[in-house]
Structure formats: C-alpha cells, structure tokens
Amino acid sequence: MSKQFDVIVIGGGPGGYIAAIRAAQLGFNTACIDEWKNSKGGPAPGGTCTNVGCIPSKALLQSSEHFEQAGHHFADHGIGLKDLTIDIGKMLGRKDTVVKQNNDGILYLFKKNKVTFFHGRGSFASAKDGMYEINVAGAASEVISGKHIIVATGSSARALPGAPFDEENILSNDGALRIPAVPKKLGVIGAGVIGLEMGSVWRRLGAEVTVLEGLPTFLGAVDEQIAKEAKKAFDKQGLKFDLGVKIGEVKSTKKGVSVAYTNAKGEGANARCG
C-alpha cells in the first residue's frame, strides 16, 4: 500500500468522507483518516452526524413517534391497546444498529471508490518537498504523506462554565442519545436542532421537558413562518419554552440538576431536572 497520496482528508464526517470520495472519483490517490470508534473499538466513520447527531436522533424520533401514535391516536382509528409499554434498551439497541449500518455503508463507499482508510487520529508532523507528513495514531502508529490536505475535523460539544459533562446528569448530545430510562424532568439548554429533537423524543415518552433559549425568538436562524409553525407543533407536544434567558449557576447532585437563570423580564428563575 502506497504511503504517499495526492489528497489526505483528516476527518470522516459528512464533509470529510464526501470530499474523500469525490477526490478519488476525480482521479486523485486519496486517503481518509478518522478516529471515531464503535463499542467494539472498530472504525465508525460518519462523524457527529452519523454517530451522535442526525442519524441516531432520527432513529429515536421515529421510535418515539410510534409510541406516541399508539398511545394517543390509534384509538381514533378504532385500534385499542392495553398496558402500552416502551423498552428503552431495545429502542436504543435499534438506534445503535441504524448507526452501525451507516458506518459500514461509508466504509463500503471508501472501498468502492478506492479511498484508503486509516483508523486513528491524524496530526501534522512536518512539511517538506511540497508534501505534508501526517502522523496517524491508531492501533498501530504510522506516517503517511500527501500533497493536498483537507482538514474536516468538525466540532465537539461545549460545556457550560462550571458544569462539565458527566453524561449522567449533565449531558452532551452523546449522553442525551443514550439515556437508559425516561427521566421525570429534562432540561434542554439551547433550542437548536439537536436540542429540540432530543426534547421531542423524551417528551413523547413521558418526560416533562423545559427548553431554555438565549435568543429572544424561537428558532431565530430559521425562516420566520417555518419557526412559527414549528413552535405550534412543539407546544402541542407539551414542551415548555422560556426564551431570552441568561443562564446562571448549574448545580448537579445525586438528586438531579438545578439551573438558575434570568428570564426575558429580568426575573430570577430555577429549573430542576432529574
């Protein structure tokens, strides 16, 4: 296997793996480096979107929608159900299967398009003779070189000051996608896409969900009419919103989490979750 490439892509998310495949299709000798691991330590390309974002959240949204339909709307069709239950473990297992199918699909596309895949963490080592040397730290460390480097390392969740993620009480999107049981109360800081999706999933399954948003408007970056209709849908689901807030102290104890904040009127408030 050649260790020299025309193009090396660092990061196998939606930007990285698409760039690598397209470069290979255009005739460049291409490599892609990605460090995501599955539960068994194997490669899991696809980045945040595939592993802890769009794909798993859509899987849980589908499961929770089925549950909500069965509990609240089947009767309208003359379908009666007694003792409706939800197996959270099985639901999460299905989500994990969907994620793995997408991981494996990307690996297949790499092979089909002759993209050389390296499982590990890529970092710049040196530059000489018009080439860049890249260290790949994985199961076995190695050095590869390329003429063109595409950095597509994506993003990571940012914790609030004084409230680090423990993925048990204070959750990033990763922890929110694998809550082992329906929480009684769930607080979501930020009414972005992932926050709203996670709030919707757990509200449908029975949690009391409060969403705290710093912007004065709902989905401020989205078309106003679309945001208005979306707000109606979330209100109907039973999500509670407080807009224009300023988050203060976040305390985590064995009993749950409390979030002190100031609302849009300048009044102090507190949200308790757990």
N, C-alpha and C positions, 0 to 999 in steps of 0.2 A: 504494500500500500504506500503510495506516494505521501510524503510528509510535507510537500510543497503544494500550495493551492493558489489559484488565481484570486479566489474570494473566500474569506473566512467570516462567518456570521457568529457573533457571540450572543447567544440567547435564542431559545427555540419557541418563543411565544408567537402570537398571531402576526406580529411584524417580522420576527426573525425567520420562522420556518417558511413563510411565504416568499421572503426575499431570497432565501437559500434555494428554494425550488425554482424560482424564476431565473436566478443567475445560472443554475445548471441547465435549464431549458434553453438559455441563450448561448450555451456552449462553453461556459466557464467551468473549470475544475473547482468544485465548491465543497466546503466543509461547514458544518454547523456544530457549535458547542453548546450544550445545555446541561445544567446541574440538577434539575428537578428529579426527585426520587419518588417512586411509589412505595407502598407499605412494605414491599419485599426488598427495597433497595435498588430496584431496576430503574431504567430510564422512564421518565414521564414528561416528554416534551409537550408543549402547548401553553406553557406559562400560566399566569394568573387566570386568564380566561378559561382555559381547559381544566385546571386543577382546583382553583378556589374562587372562581368567579362565574362567568356567564353560563358555562355548561352545567356544573353541579347545581347552581341556583335554579336554572330552568327545570332540571330534573325534580328538585324538591317542590317547585311551584306546581308542576304537573301532578305530583302525588297529593299535595295539599288541596289542589282544586278538586280532584276526585273525591277526597274526603268531605270537603265542603258540599259538593253536589249531592253526595249520598246522604249527608246529614240534614240538609236544608231544602233540597229541590227535587229529590226523587219522588217525594210524596205527591208533587204536582202532576206527575206522570202516572200516578196510581201504583207506584212501586213502594212497598213497605219494607222497612228494615228495623230489626230489633237489636239492641245491645251493640251498636256500632262502635268499633274499636280501631285504634291505629297502632301498628307495631313499628315504633320509631327505628329500632335496629334494622328491621327488614327494609324500611324506607331508605335509610342511609346506605344500606348494602346495595340497593338498586342504583342509587346515585353514584356510588363508587364504581359499579360495573359500567355505567354510562361513561364516566371519566376515563376508565381504562380503555374502553373501545375507541375513544377519541385519541388517547395517547398512542395506541397501537396503529391507528389509522395514519397518524403523522409519520411514524417510523416506516410504515409501508410506502408512503409517498416519497420519503427520502430514498428508499431503496429503488423504487420505480424510476426516479429521476436522477439516480446516480449521485446523490448527495452523500458525502462521507460524514457520518455522525460520530461525535465524540461525547461521551457521557462524563461530565465533570465541570469544573469551574475554570473558565478561561480568563487569563490576565496577560497584559502586555509584558514582555520580557526585554526586548530590545528592537532597534530598527537599524538595518544596515543593508547596503547594496540594493536599495529600492524595495526591500522586503521587511515585513514585521514578524518578529518571532513571538509566538503566543504559547505561554505555559498552560497545559491542561492538567489540573489537579483532580484526579478521579481515583478509581480503584488502582490504577497504575498511572503514575505521572509521566507525561511525555511533552515534547516540544514540537510544534508544527509552525510553518511559516506561510505567509500569504502576501500577495501584492496589494490587495484591497481588503480592508477590514470593515465590517458593518457591526456597529455596537447597537444591539437591540435588547437591552437588559431589563426593560420595563420598569415597573415600580413596586414598592412594597408599602404595606400599611404603616401609617404613622400614629404612634400612641400619643395620647394627650399628656401634657406635663404632669408628673406625679401619679400617673395611672398606667403603668406598664401592662401589656397584655399578659395574662396568665392562662388564657384560653379556657378558663373555667368560669370565672365571674366577669372579668373584663375581656371581651372577645374582639378579635380582628375578624375579617371576613372568613378566614380559615376556621376559627373556632365556631363562628355562627353557623357554618355549614355542617357541623358535626355535634350539635348539642344532643346529648344522649336521651333527654326526656323533655317533654313540653314544659317550659318554665311557667310559673304562675304569672309573673310580670316580666316584661322585657323592655328595656330602654334602648332606643337607637339614636345615636348622636350623628346627625347628618342625614338629610333626606335625599341622598344621591340614589343612583340606580340600584346598587347592591344593598344599601340600607333599606330601601323600600321593598325590594324583593324579599329580603330576609324577614322584615316586619310582616309582610303579607303571608309568608309561609307559616310562621309561628302563630299569627293571629287566627288563621284558618283552622289551625289545630287546637286552638283553645287558649292561647296566651293573651294576656292583657298587654297591649303594645302602645308605648308612647314614643313619638318621634320628636326629637329636639333639633331644630334647624336654625342656623345663624342668620341666614338670609331672611329678609322681610317678606319674601314671596315664595310660594310653593313651586319647586322646580324652576327656579329663576332662569336657568340657562336654556330652557325648552320653550318652544312656541307657546305663547300665552293661552291660546284656545285649547291646545292639547293638554297643557298643565291644568287648566280649569276642569276639563273632563276627567283627567286622571285623579284629581283631588276628589271629585264626586265618587269615583269608584272606590278609592281608599276609605273615604268617610263611610260609605255603605258597608264596607267590610268591618268597620269598627275600630280602625286605627285612630289614635288620638294624636293631634299635631299641636306643637307650640312653636310658632315661627318668630324670627327676630330675637332669638335668645342669646345670652352670653354665658357660656359655661364657666362655672367656678370650680369648687373643690369636688373631686370624685373620691369617695371612700369605699373601700372593699373590705368586707368582713365575712365571717363564716355564714352569717345570716343573709348576705346579699350585698348589693351595691346601692349607694345613695349618691345622687348627682345634684349638687347645689347649683342653681343658675338664676339669672335675672331675666325676666320676660321682657317683651317688647315695650311694656308700660314702665319698665324700670323697677318692677316689684320682685322681691325675692321669692324663690320657689324651690321645691325639692322633689326630685323624682326618685322613688325607691323601686328597685328591681331585684328579682331573685326567684 
